[in-house]
Amino acid sequence: QVQLVESGGGLVQPGGSLRLSCAASGSFFSINAMAWYRRAPGKERELVAVSTSGGITSYLDSVKGRFTISRDNAKSTVYLQMNNLKPEDTAVYYCNTHYVASDGSTFSAWGQGTQVTVSS
């Protein structure tokens, strides 16, 4: 079973930057996709960025050019660099991963969430 621990959220002024980290630990054979989601107050959860094991990345249109997802496979860690933050980026950000267990079964795991607040 995989556990995800997130860090890096906080309060930042518009135009500022934050870097989120999500480290996976536990027992697994391999990690496939790693992604960041967010849920703003009163809104549905949305996929912000995803990084596949093959190095392909994809982004929500509203964050393209401002956010960058990267991963350190040796550390089983995924990052989300967020630049030029806007008030509409305010949300709880969740890390998600799809992984393969030692018996070949595939699972999904979620982090506990980290609050990002963009406000002056």
C-alpha positions in Angstrom: 0.0 0.0 0.0 1.2 3.5 -0.9 1.0 6.5 1.4 1.3 10.0 -0.1 2.6 13.0 2.0 2.2 16.5 0.6 3.9 19.7 1.6 4.4 23.2 0.4 1.0 24.9 0.6 0.4 28.2 2.2 -0.7 31.8 1.7 0.8 33.8 -1.1 0.1 37.1 -2.8 -1.2 37.3 -6.4 1.8 36.9 -8.7 3.7 34.9 -6.2 5.0 31.3 -6.4 4.7 28.1 -4.4 6.2 24.7 -4.9 4.2 21.6 -3.8 5.8 18.3 -3.1 4.3 14.8 -2.7 6.3 11.9 -1.6 5.2 8.3 -2.0 6.2 5.6 0.5 5.2 2.1 1.3 5.2 -1.1 -0.6 4.8 -1.1 -4.3 6.4 -2.5 -7.5 6.2 0.6 -9.6 4.5 4.0 -9.8 2.8 4.9 -13.0 1.1 8.3 -13.3 1.4 11.0 -10.7 -0.9 13.9 -10.7 -2.2 17.0 -8.9 -5.9 17.8 -8.4 -7.5 20.7 -6.7 -10.9 21.5 -5.2 -11.9 25.1 -4.7 -14.7 26.0 -2.3 -18.1 25.3 -3.9 -16.5 23.7 -7.0 -15.9 20.2 -8.3 -12.5 18.6 -8.0 -10.4 19.2 -11.2 -7.2 17.7 -12.6 -4.5 20.3 -12.6 -1.5 18.4 -14.0 -0.4 14.9 -14.6 2.9 13.2 -15.3 3.1 9.7 -16.8 5.8 7.2 -16.1 6.9 7.8 -19.7 7.5 11.5 -19.1 4.4 12.8 -20.8 2.8 15.8 -19.0 -0.6 17.4 -19.4 -2.1 20.5 -17.8 -5.4 22.2 -17.1 -5.8 25.0 -19.7 -6.0 27.7 -17.0 -2.6 26.8 -15.5 -0.6 26.2 -18.7 2.5 28.4 -18.8 2.3 29.0 -15.1 2.5 25.6 -13.5 5.0 22.9 -14.0 4.8 19.3 -12.9 8.0 17.3 -12.4 8.9 14.1 -10.7 12.0 12.5 -9.2 11.5 8.8 -9.7 14.4 7.8 -7.5 12.6 9.5 -4.6 9.1 8.6 -5.7 8.2 12.3 -5.5 6.2 14.6 -7.6 6.4 18.4 -7.6 4.1 21.2 -8.7 5.9 24.5 -9.3 3.2 27.2 -9.4 4.2 30.6 -10.7 2.2 33.8 -11.2 -0.5 32.6 -8.9 -3.9 34.1 -9.1 -6.8 34.3 -6.6 -8.7 31.7 -8.6 -5.9 29.2 -7.9 -7.0 29.1 -4.3 -8.0 25.6 -3.4 -7.0 22.4 -1.6 -4.5 20.6 -3.7 -4.3 16.8 -3.7 -1.7 14.5 -4.9 -2.7 11.3 -6.7 -0.8 8.3 -8.0 -1.6 5.1 -9.8 0.8 2.3 -8.8 1.4 -1.4 -9.3 1.6 -3.6 -6.2 4.0 -6.5 -5.9 1.3 -9.0 -7.1 0.7 -6.9 -10.2 -2.6 -5.3 -9.1 -3.1 -1.7 -9.8 -4.3 0.9 -7.2 -4.8 4.6 -6.8 -3.7 6.5 -3.7 -4.5 10.1 -2.5 -2.7 12.5 -0.3 -4.3 14.4 2.5 -4.4 17.7 0.7 -2.6 20.9 1.2 -4.3 24.4 1.2 -3.1 27.0 -1.2 -4.5 30.5 -0.7 -3.8 33.3 -3.1 -4.8 36.6 -1.6 -3.5 40.1 -1.0 
